[in-house]
Amino acid sequence: MQPNDVELVRVYTKDPAETISDITAESGKDFDVVLEAEAGSAIHGTGGRYKFAFVVRDLTACKCEYYDEVEGFFGDANWLNFNTQIIRTIPAAAMIPSLNEHIMQVEAVLLTGGVGPTVAPDASFATSPKFIVHEP
C-alpha cells in the first residue's frame, strides 16, 4: 500500500458470536457484515473524511433488502490505525422467513476525499461471497 492509497480490501458476512466468515444467515437471527479497509500513512495522517456504504442484495428476488453507511474521519474510533474493520449488525427483521433459500450478497463502497462541491471522491468497491438465508 502506498502512502496516499485507501482501499476497501474485503467485505463478508458472519454470525455475531463468531470471528470467521459464514456463507449462511439464519432467518430470524441477527448477522454481521464486516468491512475491512486499509489507508496509507499519508492519507490517514490527514484526518480526512471517509464513508462506507453497503447494501445487502437478494439475488434471487433481484432487490435490495438492507442499506447502511458509516461516516467519519481518519484517526477516529472507527479508523484509529492504518487498517480497520467495521462490523455492522443486520437486524433479524431484515432476514424474514420469506427469504429462506434466497441467494444473497453484499455490495460495498468506500469513499474518501471529495470535500467541497468540485472535488470528486476516490472510490473503492468490494463484493462479499454469496451467502444463503436458511430456516432455524
N, C-alpha and C positions, 0 to 999 in steps of 0.2 A: 504494500500500500504506500503510495506517495503522500507526502505531507499535505497536499491540497485535495486529496481524494476522500470521498464519502461513498459508502456502498451498503445497500441492503443485501446482506450476504445470503440469508435464507429465511423462510417462513415455514412453520409446521404446526401441527395440532398435537395436543397431548391431554391426558387425564390430569386434572388439577392435583391429584395426590401423587403423581409420578414425575420423574425427572427426564424421561425419554419420550421421544415422539411416538404417536399412536395413529394408525390409519383407520380407527373406528371411533365413533362417538355414540354413546348410548342415549336414546331419546329419553327425555325427562330428567337428564342429568347435565350439569354444567360441564364444559370442556374449555381448554385454554388454546389460544392462538399465541404462538411465540414468534417474535420478530427479532432477528439478530442482525446487527449492523456494526460497521467499523468506520472510524473517521481518522484521517491523518492528523499528525501533531499540529500542523499549521492551522488547518481549518477548525480543529477542535479548540485550539487556543484563542480563536477569535470571539468565542461566546456567541456565535451566530445562531440564527433560528433554524429549527428543523420541524418537520411534520411527517408523521407516519399516518397512512390511511390504509384501511383494508376492508375488503368485502368478502363475505362467505357466500359463495355461489352454489346453487343447486344445479348441477349439470344435467340431471335427469329431467327436471321441470323447466330448465332454461330460465331461471330467475334468481335474483339476489335475495338472500334470507336475512342478512345482517350486515351492518356497516358500523365502523368505529374509527376514531382517529385519536392520536396523541401528539400534542404540540409542546415545544419547549425551546430551550437554548442550550447549546453545548456547555457542559460543565454543571448542568442542573442535576437533580436527584435521579432523573431517568437516564441521563447520559453523562455520568460522572467521569468515566475514563474513556480511552480511545475506542474501546468496544463496548457494546451494550446489548442487553437482552430485555426487550419489553414483553411482558406477559399480560395479556388481556383475557379475562374470563368471559366466555359467552354464556349467557344465562340459559338454563334448561328450557325456558319458554320458547327460545329460538329454535330448538330442535324438537318440534312437536312430533307426535307419533305418525302423522301422515307423511313424514319424511323417511320413514323406515325403508331401508334398502335403496335409498337415493344416493347417487354418487355426488360428492361434494368436493369443493376446492376453495382455497383462499388465495385471492389476488391482493398483493400489497404494493405500495409505493412509498418511497422516502423522498421528500422534497427538502432541499436545503437552499439557503440563499434566497434570492428573489425579493429582497427588501425594497420596497418602493414600486411605483406603478410601471416603470420602464425596464426593470431588471428581471429577466427570465430566471426561474428557479432551475436548479440542477435536479434531475430525477433519476432514481434507481428503482428498478422493479424486481419483484420475486414472486414466484408462484409455489404454493405448497404441493406436496404429493397429494394425489387424490385420496379421499377417505370416504367411508360409508357410515350412515346412521343405522343403528340396529336397535331392536327391541331389548328391554332389560332381561 
